[in-house]
Amino acid sequence: MNVLILTVFLSLLLASLFLLFFVRERRTQGLGSPEQDALRPFDSEIPKNALHR
């Protein structure tokens, strides 16, 4: 029974650490990731409707 409690405690600890680091990184990212910056030139394009001929 003690092993089960220890396992649940450690899994909750790891999950909360992951969530904390994830939220912290998303807040401090600021300008965006390189993947988002690579797609920025497409922001000014007007999407074309594929069905409209």
Number of C-alpha atoms within 10 A of each C-alpha: 5 6 8 9 10 11 11 11 12 12 12 12 12 12 11 12 12 12 12 11 11 11 12 11 11 11 9 9 10 8 8 10 10 9 8 10 10 9 9 10 9 9 8 7 7 7 8 7 7 6 5 5 4
